[in-house]
Amino acid sequence: MHPEGTLSAALHMLPNTKRVIVTGGVGTFDEAFEDIARAGFQNFGSRLQFTYLTTLSMSDLLERVKHIPPDTIIYHTAMTKDADGQRFIDSAQSVPLVASAANAPIFVMDDVDLRGGTVGGDLVNWSDDGRVAAEMAVKILNGEKTQDIPIVTSADAYMFDWQALQRWGINESDLPAGSIVLNRSPNFWQLYKRYVLAGASVLAMQTLAILLLLWQRAKRKQSEAKLRESEKRFRLVANATPVMIWMSETDKLYNYFNQPWLDFTGKSFESQSGNGWTDGVHQDDLHRWLETYTRAFNKRESFRMEYRLRRNDGEYRWILDLGVPRFNADGSFAGYIGSCIDVTDRRNAEEVLSSVSRRLIEAQEQERTRIARELHDDINQRLALIAVKLSSVNKEVPDSGGAIRQAVDEVRQDVHELGKDVQAFSHRLHSSKLEYLGLAAAAAGFCKEYSKQHNVEVGFHSDGIPRTFPPEISLCLFRVLQEALQNALKYSGTRQFEVKLESNPNEIHLSVQDWGVGFDIDSTINSHGLGLISMTERLKLVDGQLSIDSRPNCGTTVHARVPLHPNYRGDRKRMINYDKTLLASD
């Protein structure tokens, strides 16, 4: 470190300096830098007045440096900890804070502090130190003896910030010889070197350059006129379209609304600007909208979402908002533009369709329950009775009728196996385990029965599944599990599957995975295959979501996620009562 070199250069550049304010902190690192500064300033005590502001809080320090008297410079050492114990990153936090508050030029100790408006000085080059240390390390690793490696002094250099020099009126001619000036604004020669050389070469070329500049000027004016005309046309089109349009700047705040938006909300442009328009968003949707908008904005991605916006008559209407990022001609980010349409009627239609889907699923479950009850209570009992009668007949066959006895026994065995199959089919149609043992046990039992019936391997794992939770969720996930396993067996081309059922405080996650041939998701969704409609519609009833991860020859994983506190569409109470009736009837 060379604080004395920095101070000598500062006095040469600012000869009227009478006072030096030394800023720093109370951390161990800060005290070491302060000691270096004190030692370097010993020979200047008779010429200058030194004041050390190194035992203050950051707020007190910033207040002090705002009111520094004339003919004073600041020398910053390091501040990683202030008197209040608050921690700082010196170069990234302390230096910019002090530089922005101070009303006097600030000189620093090393190159990483040359930022935020500091002037500079005789600075240590940390990157060069790192390079030299690394070269020494390589020598040691290559077997060279440490005593043969010479000691090297850090390379320092006079480095200054051009903008800070301009701010404090320091002439570059007063800088030490060999000084490095950073952040210099390009001068006229650097900007127009090609034009000057071309003009100086020949008068004709100079004339041509002038004509070219005039032409460029005319073209620029023409471009500006076209831009104004384009903006005018855009506003005319935007105001004439039935779609509500908005725009935002790089600060995320809205700065434009077309007339249909203002007519819809019944508000003035001034009241809607910035974040004022969010006053019309339904409180239940505002947080979700802010999360979607902020996440897309930070990633410069398009977004699509629906939320409720208050119309001029006070009614909340569902709005479909499509937002895309805007970019300038040079590729720089300019903000977002979005279009909104009223989709309330569409959502109402979806509610009607969802209600129809729910009733269809309810009817399907009722029919499943009825068939399961008939199979279990009637058909299965009658098969059992036939098996008993066959056993009795077999006992009455005389010893001489061995072939007949064997045939009867085989028929009895077939009837017994048929009864087991009917019972298993009844349980698949409607499992009583859902009511008495819960989803985890019912799913585990189904996987075990499925493995045995189809001679496949179905691994099952569950974690954190509560014993009881809303029966409509249990029934939905159980049906999705049945459909997903059936699809996997039918289409995957493999006989090994993995089922996981996991829960956290917010949702339950069911996944069914295979390692088969996979498929193209887009084409499958478009063709409405693999029972996706059934699974999707069931999950909609409990605000759940279905997603699929699949690639050809890489296997498939079906994910079903259901919130534990869903906002059911339609008549939720009716659905709960209906499911209780189903379970009670098994």
Rosetta blueprint (number, residue, H / E / L):
1 M L
2 H L
3 P H
4 E H
5 G H
6 T H
7 L H
8 S H
9 A H
10 A H
11 L H
12 H H
13 M H
14 L L
15 P L
16 N L
17 T L
18 K L
19 R E
20 V E
21 I E
22 V E
23 T E
24 G L
25 G L
26 V L
27 G L
28 T H
29 F H
30 D H
31 E H
32 A H
33 F H
34 E H
35 D H
36 I H
37 A H
38 R H
39 A H
40 G H
41 F L
42 Q H
43 N H
44 F H
45 G L
46 S L
47 R L
48 L L
49 Q E
50 F E
51 T E
52 Y E
53 L E
54 T L
55 T L
56 L L
57 S L
58 M H
59 S H
60 D H
61 L H
62 L H
63 E H
64 R H
65 V H
66 K L
67 H L
68 I L
69 P L
70 P L
71 D L
72 T E
73 I E
74 I E
75 Y E
76 H E
77 T L
78 A L
79 M L
80 T L
81 K E
82 D L
83 A L
84 D L
85 G L
86 Q L
87 R E
88 F L
89 I L
90 D H
91 S H
92 A H
93 Q H
94 S H
95 V H
96 P H
97 L H
98 V H
99 A H
100 S H
101 A H
102 A L
103 N L
104 A L
105 P L
106 I E
107 F E
108 V L
109 M L
110 D E
111 D H
112 V H
113 D H
114 L L
115 R L
116 G L
117 G L
118 T L
119 V L
120 G E
121 G E
122 D E
123 L E
124 V E
125 N L
126 W H
127 S H
128 D H
129 D H
130 G H
131 R H
132 V H
133 A H
134 A H
135 E H
136 M H
137 A H
138 V H
139 K H
140 I H
141 L H
142 N L
143 G L
144 E L
145 K L
146 T H
147 Q H
148 D H
149 I L
150 P L
151 I L
152 V L
153 T L
154 S L
155 A L
156 D E
157 A E
158 Y E
159 M E
160 F E
161 D E
162 W H
163 Q H
164 A H
165 L H
166 Q H
167 R H
168 W L
169 G L
170 I L
171 N L
172 E H
173 S H
174 D H
175 L L
176 P L
177 A L
178 G L
179 S L
180 I E
181 V E
182 L E
183 N L
184 R L
185 S L
186 P L
187 N L
188 F H
189 W H
190 Q H
191 L H
192 Y H
193 K H
194 R H
195 Y H
196 V H
197 L H
198 A H
199 G H
200 A H
201 S H
202 V L
203 L H
204 A H
205 M H
206 Q H
207 T H
208 L H
209 A H
210 I H
211 L H
212 L H
213 L H
214 L H
215 W H
216 Q H
217 R H
218 A H
219 K H
220 R H
221 K H
222 Q H
223 S H
224 E H
225 A H
226 K H
227 L H
228 R H
229 E H
230 S H
231 E H
232 K H
233 R H
234 F H
235 R H
236 L H
237 V H
238 A H
239 N H
240 A H
241 T L
242 P L
243 V L
244 M E
245 I E
246 W E
247 M E
248 S E
249 E L
250 T L
251 D L
252 K L
253 L L
254 Y E
255 N E
256 Y E
257 F E
258 N L
259 Q H
260 P H
261 W H
262 L H
263 D H
264 F H
265 T H
266 G L
267 K L
268 S L
269 F H
270 E H
271 S H
272 Q H
273 S L
274 G E
275 N L
276 G H
277 W H
278 T H
279 D H
280 G H
281 V E
282 H L
283 Q H
284 D H
285 D H
286 L H
287 H H
288 R H
289 W H
290 L H
291 E H
292 T H
293 Y H
294 T H
295 R H
296 A H
297 F H
298 N H
299 K H
300 R L
301 E L
302 S L
303 F E
304 R E
305 M E
306 E E
307 Y E
308 R E
309 L E
310 R E
311 R L
312 N L
313 D L
314 G L
315 E L
316 Y E
317 R E
318 W E
319 I E
320 L E
321 D E
322 L E
323 G E
324 V E
325 P E
326 R E
327 F E
328 N L
329 A L
330 D L
331 G L
332 S L
333 F E
334 A E
335 G E
336 Y E
337 I E
338 G E
339 S E
340 C E
341 I E
342 D E
343 V L
344 T H
345 D H
346 R H
347 R H
348 N H
349 A H
350 E H
351 E H
352 V H
353 L H
354 S H
355 S H
356 V H
357 S H
358 R H
359 R H
360 L H
361 I H
362 E H
363 A H
364 Q H
365 E H
366 Q H
367 E H
368 R H
369 T H
370 R H
371 I H
372 A H
373 R H
374 E H
375 L H
376 H H
377 D H
378 D H
379 I H
380 N H
381 Q H
382 R H
383 L H
384 A H
385 L H
386 I H
387 A H
388 V H
389 K H
390 L H
391 S H
392 S H
393 V H
394 N H
395 K H
396 E H
397 V L
398 P L
399 D L
400 S L
401 G L
402 G H
403 A H
404 I H
405 R H
406 Q H
407 A H
408 V H
409 D H
410 E H
411 V H
412 R H
413 Q H
414 D H
415 V H
416 H H
417 E H
418 L H
419 G H
420 K H
421 D H
422 V H
423 Q H
424 A H
425 F H
426 S H
427 H H
428 R H
429 L H
430 H L
431 S L
432 S L
433 K H
434 L H
435 E H
436 Y H
437 L L
438 G L
439 L H
440 A H
441 A H
442 A H
443 A H
444 A H
445 G H
446 F H
447 C H
448 K H
449 E H
450 Y H
451 S H
452 K H
453 Q H
454 H H
455 N L
456 V L
457 E E
458 V E
459 G E
460 F E
461 H E
462 S E
463 D E
464 G L
465 I L
466 P L
467 R L
468 T L
469 F L
470 P L
471 P H
472 E H
473 I H
474 S H
475 L H
476 C H
477 L H
478 F H
479 R H
480 V H
481 L H
482 Q H
483 E H
484 A H
485 L H
486 Q H
487 N H
488 A H
489 L H
490 K H
491 Y H
492 S L
493 G L
494 T L
495 R L
496 Q E
497 F E
498 E E
499 V E
500 K E
501 L E
502 E E
503 S E
504 N L
505 P L
506 N L
507 E E
508 I E
509 H E
510 L E
511 S E
512 V E
513 Q E
514 D E
515 W L
516 G L
517 V L
518 G L
519 F L
520 D L
521 I H
522 D H
523 S H
524 T H
525 I H
526 N H
527 S L
528 H L
529 G L
530 L L
531 G L
532 L H
533 I H
534 S H
535 M H
536 T H
537 E H
538 R H
539 L H
540 K H
541 L L
542 V L
543 D L
544 G L
545 Q E
546 L E
547 S E
548 I E
549 D E
550 S E
551 R L
552 P L
553 N L
554 C L
555 G L
556 T E
557 T E
558 V E
559 H E
560 A E
561 R E
562 V E
563 P E
564 L L
565 H L
566 P L
567 N L
568 Y L
569 R L
570 G L
571 D L
572 R H
573 K H
574 R H
575 M H
576 I H
577 N H
578 Y H
579 D H
580 K H
581 T H
582 L H
583 L H
584 A H
585 S H
586 D L
